[in-house]
Amino acid sequence: YTNRNVTIQASLDGSGLLVLADSFYPGWRVYVDGNESKIFKANFFFRGVALSPGNHIVDFRYEPLSFYYGMILSLSTLSLSLVLFIGLRYLFKNRVLRCS
């Protein structure tokens, strides 16, 4: 159990709903035996997942799209800054641009 990941071993005799008493919040995904499944809002507030009979490994992961969008934007900005820095340094070094 961590801030971004919850792994549970579940064993059921019949079909059921596993309810995790943590807040339902966008960005959480659930994987049952390695396959992505649908998260249900249980009791208006908690996270749940439907399970079939048998033994299962249930993995809740916090993977918000906003994190990936922010990472792409940050890496793009860093790349552009690096290109501009190298380009301007090259231009000044080769005296293509002159400072007055």
MOMO-V887849 format. One record per helix or strand. SS is the DSSP state (2 for helix, 1 for strand). FROM is the first residue (numbers start at 1). LEN is the number of residues. If there is no record, write none. Layout:
# MOMO-V887849
ss=SS from=FROM len=LEN
ss=SS from=FROM len=LEN
This chain:
# MOMO-V887849
ss=1 from=5 len=8
ss=1 from=16 len=8
ss=1 from=28 len=5
ss=1 from=35 len=3
ss=1 from=40 len=3
ss=1 from=46 len=6
ss=1 from=54 len=9
ss=2 from=65 len=29
